[in-house]
């Protein structure tokens, strides 16, 4: 018996994650600063 026969419906509620993901209007945008470098040329 599959989920349709049982009357179950599944919804994907996951959100994207990353620096370009949309934010709620009352949150500031993500700010990323490079504080350390392995090598400078």
C-alpha positions in Angstrom: 0.0 0.0 0.0 1.6 3.3 -1.0 1.1 6.8 0.4 -1.6 7.7 -2.1 -3.7 4.7 -1.2 -3.4 5.7 2.5 -4.5 9.2 1.7 -1.2 10.8 2.7 0.2 13.8 0.9 3.8 15.0 1.3 5.0 18.5 0.7 8.6 19.7 0.4 8.9 22.7 2.8 12.6 22.9 2.7 14.3 26.2 1.8 17.4 27.0 -0.2 20.5 27.7 1.9 23.3 30.0 0.8 24.3 33.7 0.4 21.7 34.3 -2.4 18.7 32.7 -0.6 15.8 35.0 -0.1 15.3 36.4 3.4 12.3 37.5 5.4 11.9 41.3 5.0 12.8 42.1 8.6 16.2 40.2 8.5 19.4 41.9 7.3 21.2 40.4 4.4 24.1 38.1 5.2 27.5 39.9 5.3 30.6 37.8 4.7 34.1 39.2 5.3 37.3 37.4 4.7 39.3 37.8 7.9 42.2 35.5 7.1 44.1 34.5 4.0 46.3 31.4 3.6 48.7 33.4 1.4 48.9 36.9 -0.1 50.8 37.5 -3.3 
